[in-house]
Amino acid sequence: MDWKVRGIRGATTVAKNTKQAIKEAVTELLDKIEAHNQLDPEEIICVFFTATGDLDAVFPAAVARSRPGWNNIPLLDLQQMHVKESLERCIRVLIQVNTSKPQSEIVHCYLRDAIALRRDWGIAQISSASSSVESH
């Protein structure tokens, strides 16, 4: 089996800057990424989170660290650079993994208003209340 390091991207948004809203959004995003990529936490090399400057109620990495099997994964939070008229209250993630999957089988997940960032990639869910998932 030929193993490679691959990157899995994703993003989501939150309605307000609260611990609960951020926790729900990060959990939903990581759940989708894990499910769609059959991701085993033992295969994760490291995870980078960015958040826009309007989100400071809790670190996304703190939310991730509480997931089963994620407590020993190197996690890093960064502030997303500010770009005028860019998406607000947005959390992005880059997960580096060891996998035998080809790059074409990696599923990148963009949820909620973050769908607008990469409509061409992975799965997109229109809202957290919606149960339909679009595949691209």
C-alpha positions as CSV (number, residue, x, y, z in Angstrom):
1,M,0.0,0.0,0.0
2,D,1.4,3.4,-1.0
3,W,0.8,6.0,1.7
4,K,1.0,9.7,1.1
5,V,0.4,12.9,3.0
6,R,-2.8,14.5,1.9
7,G,-4.6,17.7,2.9
8,I,-8.3,17.8,3.7
9,R,-9.9,21.3,3.6
10,G,-13.1,22.5,5.1
11,A,-14.9,25.6,6.4
12,T,-18.0,26.7,8.1
13,T,-19.6,29.7,9.6
14,V,-21.3,30.6,12.9
15,A,-24.3,32.8,13.4
16,K,-22.8,34.5,16.5
17,N,-19.6,34.6,18.5
18,T,-20.4,32.3,21.4
19,K,-18.7,29.2,22.8
20,Q,-21.8,27.1,22.0
21,A,-22.2,28.3,18.4
22,I,-18.5,27.8,17.7
23,K,-18.5,24.3,19.4
24,E,-21.5,23.2,17.3
25,A,-20.1,24.5,14.0
26,V,-16.6,22.9,14.6
27,T,-18.1,19.6,15.7
28,E,-20.4,19.5,12.7
29,L,-17.5,20.3,10.3
30,L,-15.2,17.7,11.8
31,D,-18.0,15.1,11.9
32,K,-18.6,15.6,8.2
33,I,-14.9,15.5,7.3
34,E,-14.3,12.3,9.3
35,A,-17.4,10.6,7.9
36,H,-16.8,11.4,4.2
37,N,-13.1,10.5,4.4
38,Q,-13.4,7.5,6.7
39,L,-10.8,9.3,8.7
40,D,-9.0,7.6,11.6
41,P,-7.5,10.0,14.1
42,E,-4.4,7.9,14.2
43,E,-3.7,8.8,10.6
44,I,-3.9,12.6,11.3
45,I,-0.5,14.4,11.2
46,C,-1.7,17.8,12.3
47,V,-4.6,20.2,12.0
48,F,-4.6,24.0,11.4
49,F,-7.7,26.1,12.2
50,T,-8.2,29.7,11.2
51,A,-10.9,31.9,12.4
52,T,-11.9,35.4,11.2
53,G,-11.2,38.2,13.7
54,D,-14.8,38.4,14.7
55,L,-14.6,35.0,16.4
56,D,-12.9,34.9,19.8
57,A,-15.2,33.1,22.2
58,V,-13.3,29.8,22.1
59,F,-10.4,28.2,20.2
60,P,-11.6,25.8,17.5
61,A,-8.7,23.5,18.5
62,A,-10.0,23.3,22.0
63,V,-13.3,22.0,20.6
64,A,-11.4,19.5,18.4
65,R,-9.2,18.3,21.3
66,S,-12.2,17.0,23.1
67,R,-13.1,14.6,20.3
68,P,-12.3,10.9,20.9
69,G,-8.7,10.1,19.7
70,W,-7.9,13.8,19.0
71,N,-6.2,14.7,22.4
72,N,-2.7,13.8,21.1
73,I,-3.0,15.4,17.6
74,P,-1.0,18.6,17.1
75,L,-3.6,21.3,16.7
76,L,-3.0,25.0,15.9
77,D,-5.3,28.0,15.9
78,L,-4.5,31.0,13.7
79,Q,-6.4,34.2,12.9
80,Q,-7.5,34.4,9.3
81,M,-6.1,37.5,7.5
82,H,-8.7,40.2,7.1
83,V,-9.8,40.8,3.5
84,K,-12.3,43.6,2.9
85,E,-15.8,42.2,2.2
86,S,-14.8,38.6,2.9
87,L,-17.0,36.0,4.7
88,E,-17.6,36.9,8.3
89,R,-17.7,34.6,11.3
90,C,-15.8,31.9,9.4
91,I,-13.8,29.0,10.6
92,R,-11.5,27.1,8.2
93,V,-9.6,23.9,8.7
94,L,-6.7,22.1,7.0
95,I,-6.1,18.6,8.2
96,Q,-3.0,16.8,7.1
97,V,-3.3,13.0,7.0
98,N,-1.4,9.9,6.1
99,T,-3.6,8.0,3.6
100,S,-3.5,5.5,0.8
101,K,-6.3,7.4,-1.0
102,P,-5.5,9.3,-4.2
103,Q,-6.0,13.0,-4.0
104,S,-9.1,12.6,-6.2
105,E,-10.9,10.6,-3.4
106,I,-10.4,13.2,-0.7
107,V,-13.6,15.0,0.2
108,H,-13.4,18.6,1.3
109,C,-16.4,19.9,3.3
110,Y,-17.8,23.4,3.1
111,L,-20.8,24.0,5.3
112,R,-23.3,26.7,6.0
113,D,-22.4,30.1,4.4
114,A,-18.9,28.8,3.7
115,I,-20.3,26.9,0.7
116,A,-19.6,30.1,-1.2
117,L,-15.8,29.7,-0.7
118,R,-15.5,26.5,-2.8
119,R,-18.6,25.4,-4.5
120,D,-16.4,23.2,-6.8
121,W,-15.0,21.1,-3.9
122,G,-16.3,18.3,-1.8
123,I,-19.6,18.4,-0.1
124,A,-21.7,21.5,0.8
125,Q,-24.6,21.7,3.2
126,I,-26.9,24.7,2.7
127,S,-27.7,25.0,6.4
128,S,-27.2,23.0,9.6
129,A,-31.0,22.5,9.7
130,S,-31.0,21.0,6.2
131,S,-30.6,17.3,5.9
132,S,-29.7,17.3,2.2
133,V,-26.1,17.1,1.1
134,E,-24.9,18.1,-2.4
135,S,-21.9,16.3,-3.8
136,H,-19.6,18.0,-6.3
